[in-house]
Amino acid sequence: MNYNINEQKLGFDRVLPWEGQVPALVKEGEHYFLQVKAPEAMKVTFTMNEEEFPCTREDDGIWRMEYTLRTGIQYVQLKIDDVEVVTPLLPITYGYSRPYNYVALEMKNEEFYQVKDVPHGSVRREYFFSKVTGEWESCMVYTPYCYEEETEREFPVLYLQHGHGENEIGWTASGKVNFILDNLIAEKKAVPMVIVMSNGMVQTVTEKDERIVDFKLLENQILTDIMPYIEKKFRVGRTKKMRAMAGLSMGSLQTSIIGFKHPEYFSSLGIFSGFVTDIIQGSPLDMVDRGTSENEHMKILDDAMAFNKTFDIYFRAMGDKDPFWENFAHDDQILNEKGIDQIRNVYPGAHDWNVWRMCIHDFAQLIFK
């Protein structure tokens, strides 16, 4: 029944087509097809990896296209007559700053994120008032199965961030991090840990009363709001040795900035498909009107001996087809020239959850040991 792992965030079971509609994904022999019944439509397409693929209309009003990708997860955008549509007949996650559909195929040798017959932890949504934004905010918290059983135990905590255009549900809805940790803990490959996933797309309001995202506000929010809230409500470590931080893409840069500027808080850092050098500030992705970063956080790299003693694990990883590979290589050169110790992994794949699942799978096995 592993198909359920790929279904809706709002419902574990798959959605059944209603009368007159057809399943969105079908397999015929060795071929997969995406389809939708829209007899009045003039044009139907699916967008994947920023490329639009046309469907062919059949006599019964069903529009179809062959789905040739073979990935554990792939974002797809259905468009009917050039109008973007979120269909309930495909799984829904959150990406590109809005609810988004995806296709997920069960892949050989990727059972590490599947639901297995092991003890399962819990995922809960927490609400806290942020002094930084002046708003109520939300984070997701994973606790291992033994959290409720071992009531006197204090658990290490990983603060885990998503990427640009995503939010706090990304690591559970798309990343399946809770199942990855359940399996690793059952295999005794990872230390039972609490994982805190907050929204790194921190919103604020400008003087013109425009709501924007300031990704750099996460630093203050983590230290001022989130960490104190978590440490008050959950039995987690309050020392450097018991904390780690990691993130993907934008979240990796946030991890670099926060971890480098506040090394007294974290014993390990994980940089997934991402950045040491700040490539976001002052770029088109930055909604705040400010110049490029001076990368003050990177001064910690000037003393390699101290850096290498400061972090138990410094982990960096990237997909071999990632469009940001040049940035990864640029950071490689800086780290190598300065003599920084790191665990550096390269995975087959691009800038997506197929790679990030492997990142957390490997990183989680290294920390808190």
Disulfide bonds with the S-S distance in Angstrom:
none
